[in-house]
Amino acid sequence: MTSELKETIRANLSRAMERIAAAAQRSGRSPEQIRLVAVGKTHSVEAIQAAIDAGAAIIGENYIQEAREKFDALVHTPVQWHFIGHLQSNKAKYAVRLFDLIHTVDSIKLAAELDKQARKVGKVQDILVQVNISGEASKSGAAEAETEKLIRSISGFKSIRVKGLMTIPPFFDDSEGARPFFAALKQLKDRLHALSIEGVDMKELSMGMTGDFESAIEEGATLVRLGTCIFGERS
C-alpha cells in the first residue's frame, strides 16, 4: 500500500469523525455517544491496518471467511470486530470466536445456535437484533411487530446478550428519505427499553451508512457503519 493511499484513508477517517461530531451536536448529543464502525468488506488487510493506525477502533466485516483471514493477520492489533452481514446458523461457531458484537441476529434459530456456540467457548456473545423496519421483502431482519416476541425469547438464553437493534433502510438518493426509518427504529428501541426485559440492555442503535449516517445520528444512532467514505469504492 502506498503512503498516499494511507494518507487518504487517514484524511477520510478524520473527515468522517468531524461529520459525526457535527451531526451529534446538531441533535444535542455528545459525539462520544456515537461509534464509527469502519467497514472493511473487500478491502485489504493493509487498508484495514491503515484505518486502525488512523484511529479506527471498530472494524466491521460482512463475510466470515474474509473476516477470519483479516482477524488472523491482525490478531495482535487492539481493535474490536463487529459482524454486520447476513449470518447463517452454520457459521455461528466462527462468528462467536471472531466478533465482539454481531449486528444481524434476526431469528430464534440463529440466536439459539449462537448461544450454543458461545457456551462451548465460555463466552457471553453480545448481539443486536436486526429489524426489517421498512418491511421490504428483499431485506433481512425481524418484522417490527415480531421484534418484542423475538427479544423475549432470546432473553432466556444465558450465553448471548441483546444490546440493542440494527436496521438497513431502503436506499434513497437523498439521505432524508431514510430518516423516517431511523426514527421508527429509535421509537421501537425506546418502547422495548421501557419494558425492562430481564437480561436485555437496549442501548445500541446500529443504523446509518456512508450515504445517510448523519440523518441516522440525528435520529439516535449509536453505531454507524462506514465503508466507502473511508476506504473508497469497493474493489
PEGIZI-V685156 format. One record per pair of residues at least 12 apart in sequence whose ideal C-beta (glycine too) atoms are under 7 Angstrom apart, sorted by sequence separation. I is the first residue (numbers start at 0). J is the second residue. D is the distance in Angstrom with one decimal. If there is no record, write none. Layout:
I|J|D  I|J|D
This chain:
82|94|5.6  101|113|6.9  129|141|6.7  168|180|3.8  37|50|4.8  113|126|6.7  128|141|6.3  130|143|5.9  168|181|6.7  188|201|5.7  207|220|4.8  212|225|6.3  19|33|5.4  66|80|7.0  166|180|6.6  206|220|4.8  86|101|6.5  204|219|5.4  19|35|6.3  82|98|4.4  130|146|5.4  188|204|5.8  204|220|5.1  207|223|4.2  208|224|5.3  209|225|5.5  80|97|5.8  81|98|6.2  86|103|5.4  204|221|5.1  205|222|4.1  207|224|6.9  208|225|6.6  209|226|6.4  37|55|4.1  80|98|5.0  81|99|6.5  85|103|6.1  91|109|6.9  95|113|6.1  128|146|6.3  166|184|4.9  203|221|5.0  204|222|7.0  209|227|4.4  16|35|6.7  39|58|5.4  80|99|5.7  81|100|4.7  82|101|4.6  83|102|4.8  84|103|6.5  94|113|6.9  185|204|6.3  203|222|6.0  205|224|6.7  209|228|4.3  15|35|6.3  35|55|6.9  37|57|6.6  39|59|6.8  40|60|6.6  58|78|5.6  60|80|6.8  79|99|4.6  82|102|6.4  83|103|6.5  88|108|5.9  164|184|5.8  184|204|6.3  36|57|4.7  37|58|5.6  38|59|4.5  39|60|5.7  40|61|4.5  57|78|6.9  81|102|6.1  82|103|6.7  88|109|5.3  91|112|4.2  95|116|4.7  128|149|6.3  35|57|6.8  37|59|6.6  47|69|5.9  56|78|6.2  57|79|4.5  58|80|5.6  59|81|4.6  60|82|6.2  61|83|5.9  62|84|5.9  91|113|4.9  95|117|4.7  104|126|4.6  128|150|5.9  184|206|5.8  34|57|6.0  36|59|4.0  56|79|6.3  60|83|7.0  61|84|3.2  86|109|6.3  101|124|6.7  104|127|6.7  105|128|6.9  164|187|6.6  57|81|5.7  59|83|4.4  88|112|4.4  92|116|4.4  96|120|6.5  104|128|5.5  105|129|4.5  164|188|5.3  44|69|5.5  48|73|6.6  51|76|5.8  91|116|4.8  95|120|6.3  100|125|4.8  101|126|4.8  102|127|4.6  104|129|6.4  163|188|6.5  181|206|5.3  47|73|6.6  67|93|6.5  99|125|6.6  103|129|4.7  140|166|6.6  181|207|7.0  51|78|5.4  63|90|4.7  70|97|5.2  95|122|6.0  100|127|6.8  102|129|6.7  44|72|4.6  44|73|6.6  95|124|5.1  138|167|6.1  39|69|6.5  63|93|5.0  67|97|6.5  63|94|6.5  66|97|5.8  126|159|5.4  128|161|6.1  181|214|6.1  185|218|5.4  105|139|5.6  124|158|6.4  126|160|7.0  130|164|5.4  132|166|4.6  135|169|6.1  177|211|4.4  181|215|4.8  185|219|3.9  105|140|5.0  123|158|5.6  124|159|4.7  125|160|5.4  126|161|6.0  127|162|6.0  133|168|5.8  103|139|6.8  105|141|5.0  122|158|6.8  123|159|7.0  126|162|6.7  127|163|5.2  128|164|5.6  129|165|4.8  130|166|5.1  132|168|6.8  133|169|5.1  174|210|5.8  178|214|4.6  182|218|4.8  123|160|5.5  125|162|5.0  127|164|5.9  129|166|6.8  174|211|3.9  177|214|5.8  181|218|3.8  8|46|6.5  12|50|6.1  127|165|4.3  160|198|6.7  161|199|4.6  162|200|5.4  163|201|5.7  161|200|7.0  163|202|5.6  174|213|6.8  175|214|6.4  181|220|6.9  118|158|4.2  160|200|6.8  162|202|6.4  163|203|3.0  164|204|5.9  165|205|3.8  166|206|5.2  174|214|4.9  178|218|6.2  8|49|4.5  12|53|4.7  117|158|3.9  146|187|6.4  150|191|6.5  162|203|4.8  163|204|5.8  165|206|6.7  8|50|5.5  12|54|6.2  107|149|6.4  114|156|4.0  117|159|5.9  154|196|5.3  12|55|6.1  110|153|4.6  154|197|6.1  5|49|4.5  9|53|4.0  114|158|4.7  143|187|6.2  147|191|6.3  154|198|4.5  0|45|4.0  8|53|6.0  36|81|5.4  38|83|6.7  107|152|5.1  114|159|4.8  151|196|6.0  154|199|5.3  0|46|6.7  107|153|6.9  110|156|6.4  113|159|5.2  150|196|6.2  36|83|6.8  133|180|5.6  132|180|5.0  0|49|6.5  110|159|6.2  150|199|6.0  132|183|5.2  132|184|5.1  85|139|5.4  130|184|6.2  130|187|6.6  100|162|6.8  103|165|6.5  102|165|4.4  127|203|6.0  127|205|5.5  102|205|5.0  83|224|5.6  59|224|5.5  50|229|6.1  33|216|5.6  46|230|5.6  36|222|5.6  38|224|5.3  40|226|6.1  33|220|6.4  34|221|6.6  36|223|6.7  38|225|6.2  33|221|6.0  34|222|5.4  35|223|6.0  36|224|4.7  37|225|6.4  38|226|3.3  42|230|4.7  32|221|6.1  36|225|6.9  26|216|6.7  33|223|6.4  35|225|5.9  22|213|4.2  26|217|4.3  25|217|6.2  37|229|5.5  41|233|4.5  42|234|7.0  23|216|5.8  40|233|6.5  41|234|5.4  22|216|4.0  18|213|6.2  22|217|5.7  19|216|6.3  19|223|6.8  15|225|5.6  15|228|5.6  15|229|6.0  11|228|6.1  12|229|5.4  11|229|4.8  8|229|6.3  8|230|6.5
